[in-house]
Amino acid sequence: MAEKPKALPQAMRPSGVAGRIFAWLMRRQNKPAYDWTVKQLRPVKPKSVLELGFGTGDVLFEAARRLKAKRLVGRDPSVLMVHTAQKKLGRFRRKAMLDIALGDDRRLADGPFDAIVALHSFQFWEDPETTLVRLHALLSLKGRFVLVLRRRPARHAGWLPNPLSRRADEMEAAIAAAGRAGFVLSGQKRIGQHSHGLVFTCG
Ligand SMILES: C[S@@+](CC[C@H](N)C(=O)[O-])C[C@H]1O[C@@H](n2cnc3c(N)ncnc32)[C@H](O)[C@@H]1O
């Protein structure tokens, strides 16, 4: 008999009742990172925002509410997260162009974007070098790319699909890979216990 495929960890593919609980906890824990990210985007006054791995959709929600972005695009491989974010963002349907759909770092949307953000999803990108090159091509010349890395002990990283996230020096490796893709680091900050935020310009 064929073996049942192994379910992916909730952090990588939130689903079902456990996924709802996980998403609730994640949202509470990541609120400081959402706020910091939106603050980094404010100087750009982005009209268009792409988020990769948007989860509950809170950053896109705040980009619509606080920054008045007019094009909100998100890609996430979790059906549960797509439904959750679509529902949350529905109230902006008349004010902004919404494109919240299934996808991942290999299935992106057409640019250009004034802002690109990815919070705690980098660890799941299988081929980060290629994704970073693609994101660089999608960012408008004066745009910003905000990448928030999940901080964790290296001993918990062995299962992650991203080879850079499996390294003890993930942050330095991510900055170097972004540099090879053409990005220039313009700021960074440790955000609470769990996150490290990086801000890049197009270079
Ligand atoms: C830990 S959650 C973080 C969600 C949200 N950004 C936040 O900070 O609350 C990771 C998210 O990345 C998504 N994801 C998993 N693999 C991905 C990939 N290859 N590309 C983009 N997103 C991915 C998951 O479905 C999930 O919604």
The ligand as a MOL file (V3000), in Angstrom:
LIG
                    3D

  0  0  0     0  0            999 V3000
M  V30 BEGIN CTAB
M  V30 COUNTS 27 29 0 0 0
M  V30 BEGIN ATOM
M  V30 1 C 5.7630 31.2710 9.7610 0
M  V30 2 S 4.5170 31.7430 8.6020 0 CHG=1
M  V30 3 C 4.6680 33.5410 8.5940 0
M  V30 4 C 3.4350 34.2240 8.0920 0
M  V30 5 C 3.4380 35.7600 8.1480 0
M  V30 6 N 4.3730 36.3140 7.1970 0
M  V30 7 C 3.7320 36.2640 9.5330 0
M  V30 8 O 4.8650 36.7180 9.7770 0
M  V30 9 O 2.8500 36.2000 10.3920 0 CHG=-1
M  V30 10 C 5.2280 31.3090 7.0470 0
M  V30 11 C 4.3220 31.5410 5.8800 0
M  V30 12 O 5.0720 31.3020 4.6860 0
M  V30 13 C 4.3070 30.5150 3.8020 0
M  V30 14 N 5.2290 29.7690 2.9120 0
M  V30 15 C 5.6570 28.4880 3.0220 0
M  V30 16 N 6.4910 28.1800 2.0180 0
M  V30 17 C 6.6090 29.3000 1.2520 0
M  V30 18 C 7.3400 29.6050 0.0700 0
M  V30 19 N 8.1010 28.6940 -0.5390 0
M  V30 20 N 7.2000 30.8450 -0.4630 0
M  V30 21 C 6.4260 31.7600 0.1420 0
M  V30 22 N 5.7170 31.5320 1.2770 0
M  V30 23 C 5.8190 30.3210 1.8280 0
M  V30 24 C 3.4380 29.6480 4.7090 0
M  V30 25 O 2.2940 29.1670 4.0680 0
M  V30 26 C 3.1180 30.6150 5.8550 0
M  V30 27 O 1.9370 31.3540 5.6270 0
M  V30 END ATOM
M  V30 BEGIN BOND
M  V30 1 1 1 2
M  V30 2 1 2 3
M  V30 3 1 2 10
M  V30 4 1 3 4
M  V30 5 1 4 5
M  V30 6 1 5 6
M  V30 7 1 5 7
M  V30 8 2 7 8
M  V30 9 1 7 9
M  V30 10 1 10 11
M  V30 11 1 11 12
M  V30 12 1 11 26
M  V30 13 1 12 13
M  V30 14 1 13 14
M  V30 15 1 13 24
M  V30 16 1 14 15
M  V30 17 1 14 23
M  V30 18 2 15 16
M  V30 19 1 16 17
M  V30 20 1 17 18
M  V30 21 2 17 23
M  V30 22 1 18 19
M  V30 23 2 18 20
M  V30 24 1 20 21
M  V30 25 2 21 22
M  V30 26 1 22 23
M  V30 27 1 24 25
M  V30 28 1 24 26
M  V30 29 1 26 27
M  V30 END BOND
M  V30 END CTAB
M  END
